[in-house]
């Protein structure tokens, strides 16, 4: 075998190895982490004890724990930066807290100029335990319509971020999908503000649908510097036997699949329920819900409306639709323009 052939074969071998390594790096096992094997570990607890009415002390302790929460990551790094849709740049960020890694994407404004100031929208994605993935390709309307915005997309604990064909899997328990996910989103938002001084901190909007709508509400409640919240088709109260019966094993996976004292289990349910704290959010809020929603009943929105009906910067829309959010797209963009 002559030298040229040997060199060619060596190069082919290196390319094959690079492809294998790239392929392995593009795979994550987030889906395989979700298991219902332990959803009955707290069955000895009586539901009457779990869902006894919350106390002022419990609510106060939760608010105090949120006040003590630090949105600062221990450190972060940019792991990918590339051209993206509509002349925009995609940045994938890995950030760490207590040696636990999380990922998120930041889409820079079109024709980004670091000397200028831009609004930012954080999109909080929904919940799918059968496919724990947030794929940034699914947000085309945001990239097209909000070209002067920073767009920030977190992947929560136990969830994969899919960007440009690569999968980046965040550490942690996917069952911490509401209050825990809010921690992750607040930390990514803080990283984005640190990395990009061009983000106008007086024009930050958080938006989401379904689980994302819950996270959006919780972010606004916990961080009053968020100027506006758009919450669509969101569950607002997990602290109820009705929700336990409605969502069955998915609910038990979220709240009851880890052995814990009754006090901690109740606290997690209450922390995940914006209805108990919504009056603490002072800024603009748009709430949208379909009256025919079979996934999250419209009663969840009505509870918020009852609490905030007299609030000056609160708008709600109960529409003749189901769990989909597509029907309100134009109104959402119009509302954004007028409030941010």
Secondary structure, 3 states (H helix, E strand, C coil): CCHHHHHHHHHHHHHHHHHHHHHHHCCCCHHHHCCCCCCCCCCCCCHHHHCCCCCHHHHHHHHHHHHHCCCCCCEEEEEEEEEEHHHEEEEEEEEEECCEEEEEEEECCCCCCCCCCEEEEEEECCCCCCCCEEEHHHHHHHHHHCCCCEEEEECCCCCEEEECCEEEECCCCCCCCCHHHHHHHHHHHHHHHHHCCCEEEEEEEEEEECHHHHHHHHHHHHCCCCCEEEEECCCCCCCCHHHHHHHHHHHHHHHHCCCCCHHHHHHHHHHCCHHHCHHHCCCEEEEEEECCCCCCCCHHHHHHHHHHCCCCCEEEEEECCCCCCHHHHHHHHHHHHHHC
